[in-house]
Amino acid sequence: MYIEVLQPTYNMRNFLFILLLICSSHAFAQTEQTEQTEDKFQSFYNAEKYDSIFSLFSAETKKALPLDNITAFLQNMQSQFGPITKRQLIKSEGKNASYKASFERGTFIWNIAVDKHLSILGFTFVPDKNARNITKLQLPFKGQWDVVWGGDTKELNYHVQSEAQKNAFDILIKDNTGNSFKTDGKHNEDYYAFGKELTAPCDGEIMMVIDGVKDNVPGTMNPSYVTGNTVIIKTVNNEFLLFAHFKNHSVKVKEGQKVKQGQLLGLCGNSGNSSEPHLHFHIQNVENMNMATGIKCYFDKLVVNGELKTDYSPIQKDKIKN
Ligand SMILES: [Zn+2]
């Protein structure tokens, strides 16, 4: 029997956040002084004073981006991702500055250009296509597991077709003969992975929990609830760790709860779009999977095929353990 899982989800994000970036000869090098504009933008955005943000625009930007449009765009950002909680300068070159902007429920690269009067010429919020986790992660289980899907190519990882799940892993347990079950594989209980404890890879906050989705009979899927029983953890670096397919009624954490590395989240199961018990795990830049871009996942310290590795991103056929 062969596995796996997550249907590709409809993808609408990228164009949504690319608003406008006007290149202008009036722009000049970013200095500390110009950060005043970003500070104002951020505090107006958080206070939902979108007309005050509009007032920061240069005359030509105001023409290109009418108040109604900018308000609708920023309201949408606010409702999807919440306020900006942190802003870190990544680079400033010539007329542009780029920041890592952490929202309550997402992380984006914020590019902004200002002119010599500190008026905004343009800005974008875009996902970081090459992002990887900063937070140190350990594997979320005990013992040795097998990576069935993982890696950067479609041969190694069918998830690459999905924007949110492109760096996902499907992981289960196989015996020496390569089977993932003990006898005939007809029941979930026959599978080595079923009911195994899944734990937090790092400290974080539980952002979302789904439980109550029935486990499938092996070989059948439940596309109505793609991720099945699900937990999303937000790390201190604003990475969103998504675990899918927990066993029905096994999730041990609640939304809003703080968890510690190694803390029990729930048990491995076969709920959602899953054909046999396994763990689907990936990291994304925002909480909402339907709007997310995947983040490449490296584990800090793990044993891969018997060899100790640090800062390693597993691929298909790896046998991995802590
Ligand atoms: Zn998967």
Residues whose N, C-alpha, C, O or C-beta is under 5 A from the ligand:
A	BS01	ZN	E4 V5 L6 F169 D170 H280
